[in-house]
Amino acid sequence: MYFLEHAWSLVWYVIPFIFILSIVVFFHELGHFMVGRWCGVKVDAFSLGFGPELFAFVDRRGTRWRVAALPLGGYVKFHGDANAASAAARDPTVKLSEEERRISFFTQPVWKRAAIVAAGPIANFILAVVIFSGVFYTHGRGVLAPRIEGIRAGEVAEAAGFQAGDLIVSIDGKAIDSWGDMQRTVQASPDVPLTFVVQRGARDVTINVTPKLRVLKTPFGETKVGLIGLNATSNPDDWRIQSYGLIDSVGIAVSETWYVSERTVNYIGGLFMGRESANQISGPIGTGYIAGEVAKAGFVALLNLAAILSISIGLINLFPIPLLDGGHLLYYIFEAIKGKPLSERVQELGFRFGLAFVVALMLFATFNDILHLSGG
């Protein structure tokens, strides 16, 4: 019985993780696939997962669609590729026919190859916008009025002059419509002076405050945020579900995608500048745990997580690291400038570096996950 209970608990985390990762990977590879076909390149294989093939079929254009045993990624193999990383299978002793040249990936003009490679990350951002739009359109969004119920003693909000009952109108001239809007602005601005306008009774009051940097401990490491010490309203009248039309839903979805992207890029920049801790980096184990926990909140919450994961994968793939899409794009930029590709030796060294970097990052992320889940 003990074994069965723990096995079911594991399945509860594995299934949501595979579900959201499969959606994100499928649309990423679909971006490569669709633009590749539009550019006239033959697609030999479209694989969801790696390793031994579970099942597959071949479509009328000769593409083998396969589902593999290890659901931790996927790939599109174009005609002429030596492997899933789109390394060219070039043999100088073999002369390609005109038909082979026409449908092979590595013989395409550099702009076509760049478009095919960039299509994967772009598809991830589009998927995030589509998911967010669908959620906002069908379920709306919970909005808590930015009204202050209390001020925590000793915090900067108390010294700045905030009062219970104040309704936050704007921050630095930007309108604030919800408590969440206020939180996002403050948390993203540690040690940055902010100008609040609050409605106090029948008049507007301007308050200047600088959020203090705080390190918050989470189940997956420490995160640095700005805090000022305000408590949100608990009045039920200040809570509502805001419904949106289709156009507004798309607009908010684009804004949400931009916000997640900006926060992710700022975090990565903070890592290099030494402002952020690397212990927030999570791998498959950590993502699986988060997926299982989020799934308990319902299917809509899981879809939101899929959108966030899609943005993250899109951004990561744009890193200028050989093996990733961004590394390919970096090669193509050099090729466009020089008028010829980098030497095969240089490209091979780059791919080896990229592989070593990705493997090292995965090992580090997995170590982080184990450390956090074990309470270390």
N, C-alpha and C positions, 0 to 999 in steps of 0.2 A: 504493500500500500504506500509506504514511504517513497519507494522508487517511482511509482505511478504518479504520485502527487508532484514530485519534482520534475518528472518528464513532461507532464502537462504544463507546469509553470514555464519550462523552457520553450515549449511549443508556442505558448502565448506571446513570447517575445520574438521568436523566430519568424512566425507567419507575418505579423505586421511589418517587420523589417524587410523581408523578402518582397512583400507587396509594394511598399513605397519605393524600394530600390529598383525593382523591376520596371515600374512605371517611369522613373527618372531615366534609367539607362536606356530603356526602349526609345523614348522620345529623343534622347541625345543621339543615339545611333540612327534614328529615323531622319534626323536633320542631315547627317552625312549622306545617308542613302538617297533621299529625295533630290538634294542638290546634285549629287553625283549622277543620278539618272538624267536630270535636266541638262547636265553638261555633256551627256552622251557617253559616260563611262559605264562599262559593264560592271555589275556587282556580282562577285562570285559567291559571297556568303554574307548572311546577316545572322549573327549569333547573339542570343541572350544568355549570358553565362559563359564560363570557360570550362575546359576539361572534357571528359567523355560526353558524347552526344546522347541525350535521352530520347529525343524524337526530332524528325525533320521532314521537310517536303521541299520540292524544287518547283518554282513557279515557271510560267511560260517563257520568261526571259532568261532562264538558266540560273537564277539566284537560289542558292540553298538556304532556306530559313530553318535555323536550328535552335533548339533549347538544350543547354548543356547542364551538367551536374552541379557546377559551382556557381551559384547565383550572386557573384560579387562583381559583376561588370558585364561587359559585352563588347562586340566589335563589328565593324563592317569591313570585309576584305574586298578591295577593288581589284579588277583585273590587272595583273602585272605586279601586284604587291607580293613581296616575299613572305610577309607575315602580317599579323593583325595590327602592327604599329605602322603600317603603310611604308615600310622600307622597300625600295624598288628592287625587284628581282631582275637586275640587269646583267646580262652576260654579253660582253662586247663581241664575242665570237658568233653570236646568233643575230641574224638580220631579221627584223620583224617585218611581216607583211604590212601593207597599207591598212588593211582591216584591223590587224592587231594594234597598230599604232593609234588608230582612230578611237579604239575603245579602252585602251590602257590608261591607267591613272597617271603614271609618271611621265607620259609623253604629252600630257595636256599643257596648254599655256599656264604660266605661273598664276595668273589671276583666277583661272578656273580651279586650280588646286587649292589656292588660298580660300576661295569661296566654299569649296567642299569641306575643308577642314574647319573653317569658322562656323559652318552651319550647325555643328553639334552643340557648342556652347550657346549659340543664339537660340536653338530649339529649347534649351533648358530654361532660358529666361522667358520665352513665349509660353512654355508649359506653366511656369509659375504665375504669369499674368492670367492665363486661362483658368487655373484652379482658383486663384483668389477672386477673379471676376465671378465665377460660378457660385462660390460660397457667399459673396456679398449679395449677389442678385437673388439667390434662393433663400438665404437665411438672414440677410441683413447683418447688422453689426451692433453688438451691445455697446452703449455709450453711457458713461457715467459723467455727469456734469462736473466741471472743474471747480467745484465749490469746496472750500476748506472747512473741515469740522473742528480741527484742533491743530495746535503747534506743539511739537515736542520740545520739552525744556532743554535748554543748553545748546540747541541747534541754531544754525545761522538764520533760519527763518524767523526765529523769535527776536534776534537782535535787529533784523532788517525791518521789523514792524508789521508783519502779517498778522491778521486777526481772524478769529473764527467767524465764519459766515461770509468771508470774502469770496467773490466769484472771479476767477482768473479770466481775463479778457484776451490778453496778448502777451507774448514774450518777444522782446526785441522787434516789435512791430509786426510779428506774425500772429495771426488770429489763432486762439486756442479754443477748440470746440469740445474737448473732452479731457478727463483726467489723464487718460492714456497719452494724449498729445503732450500734456505738460510733463509727464514722467519721462517720455522719450527725450524731450529737449533738455531737461535737467540732467538726466543720467549721462547724456552724451557730452556734457559740458563741465566736467570737473575743473575747478580752479579758473573758470571762465566767467567774467562778470556778465550778469543778465539783467535786463530791465523788464520788470513785470508791470502790467497795468491790471489792476483789480477793480471790480465794481463793489463799492462799499456803500450800501444804502442807495442813495440817489446820485452819488458822485463817483467819479473815477479817481483812483489813487495810484501814483507811480511809485514802485518800490524797486530799489537796486539791491541785488543779492548775488553772491558768488558761491555756487555749489561747492561743497567740500568733497575732496576725493575720499572715497570709502572702498575698502576691499571686502566684497561679499563672497562668502564661501557657499558653493553650490555642490551638488553631488558629483560634478565633473570639473572640479578645480575652482580657482579663484577668479573673480571678474572685478575689474575696477570701474566704478561708476561715480557720478556726481549725485549728492543728496543734499537737501536743504532742511528736511525735518517737518514736512507737512503731512497731516492725516486727511484722507479723503472723506467726503460726506457719506453718511450711512442712511440718509433719508431716502426711502423708496421712491419718492417723487422725483429724485434727481437721476434715476436710472430709467433708461428706455432702450427699446430695440429700434434702431434706425434702418428703414428700408430704402433700397436704392433701385433706380431704373438701370437698364442695361448699360447705357453710356456712362452714367455716374459710377457704376460698378467697375467698368474697365478702367476709368480714370483713377479710382482709388486703388485698384489692383496694381496699376503701373507705379503709383506712388509707394505702395507697400513693397513692391519688388525693388524699387530704387533704395528705399530705406534699409532693407535687409542687405542689399549689395554694399551700400555705403558703410554700414556698421561692420560688415565682414572685412572690407578693404581696410578700414581704419584699424581693426584689430590686427590684421596681418602687418600693416605698417607699424603699429605699436610693438609688435614682436621684434622687428628689425631695429627699432629705435630703443628697445629695452623698457618700454612703458608697460607692456603687457606680459603676462605669464604664459609660458608654453603649455602649462598643465591643463589648459582648456581644450587642447587639441584631442579630438576623439576619433577612434577608428571604428571598424565594423561592430566590435563588441559594445562599445559605448552607444553607437547609433541604434543598435538593436535594443538595448535597454531602454533608451529614450522612446523608441517606437512602441515598445510594449506598454510603457507607462502612459504615453499619449493615447494609445488605442483604448485605454480604459475610460477616457473622456468621450469617446464616440468616434464615428467615422469621419465627421467633419473635421475634428481636431487632427485626425490622422492625415487627411487631405492637406490641411494647412502645413503639417510637418513635411509632407512630400514636396510642397511648393518651396519651402525653405531649403530642403535638401537639394532640390533641383537648382536653385540659385547658387548654392555652395559648390556643387559639382561643375556648373557652368563657369564660375569664377576660377576654381582650381585648374580646370582644363585650359584656361587662358594664360596661366603662368608660363613665362618664356623658358620652359624646361624641356629639353629634348625628350621625346617619348610622349609628352602631352601635346594637345592641339596647339597650345601657345608656342611650343618648341618648333613645331612644323612651320607655323606662321613666321617665326623668327628666321628660319632658314629661307623661306620664300622672300622675305624682305631683303636679305642679303643677295639672293639670286636676282631680284628685280633691280637692285642697285648695281651689281657687278655685271649683269647681263648674262650670267651663266651660273649654274648651281655650284654650291660648295663641293669640294672634292669628297669622294666617297669615304676617304680616310677620316676627314674631319667630321663628316656626318656620323660615321660609325662610332668615333670617340664620344661625340655628343650623346648618342643614344645610350652608350654604356654608362656615361655619367648620369643621364636621366633615369635609367633603370636603377642604378645604385641609390640615387637620391630618393626615388619613390619607395623603394624597398625599405630604406632607412627610416623614412617618414612613417610608413605603415607600422614598422616595428616599434617606433617611439610612441605612436598613437595607441597601439595595442597595449604597450607597457602602461601608459597613462590609464587606459580603461581598466586594466586589471588592478592597478593601484587604487583607483577611486572606488571600484565596486567592492574591493576587499577592505575598504576603510583605511587604507594607508595614506 
